[in-house]
């Protein structure tokens, strides 16, 4: 079992839908949680970052961490075709090398 | 534009050939990384350099070598390419090893035949 599990999709939704992307993890030492967005044939770009548990909102995007369930989510409201991309979660443990562990990514398609 | 620049963008190699992938960043970042991305496998760390003058192995270092030429540049070398090294290679940088956010380059698509 990988430390970070992420459904590869693809997840196909109509424009305007609320999208929920999720990752589960097994390492309870993870304290820092990131979401990256990767457009086709481009490098990943940092979308959001949260520390420990709780919610963080940035425009149409909300990141949520539930450490008790070892589960993180990224919600996208009013999804747009321009949101079509692969979304990767990443996690860093407290202490140690501070090297993130990435999920495999979920492919999202928002159709007009 | 500021960021991470990788060259070349595409490359086809024959088995046994060698090549060096170049990476440069202009953000004055201290730490740099090389990843490979394969379908279904996600991003896997090959090597990283926490600061100028240091390099460390990541998850999949076999078959690769790296050089941190200076603070800006971090190169990845394949001494004897194998078909298993067919992948998309990404260079990334961060302010420091303990930074949570990485800036990635656009990638090098390498095919070994």
Interface residues (C-beta under 8 A of the other chain):
Chain A: X6 X8 X32 X34 X41 X42 X43 X44 X45 X46 X49 X88 X92 X97 X98 X99 X100 X102 X103 X104 X105
Chain B: X4 X40 X41 X42 X43 X45 X48 X58 X90 X92 X97 X98 X100 X101 X102 X103 X104 X105 X106 X107
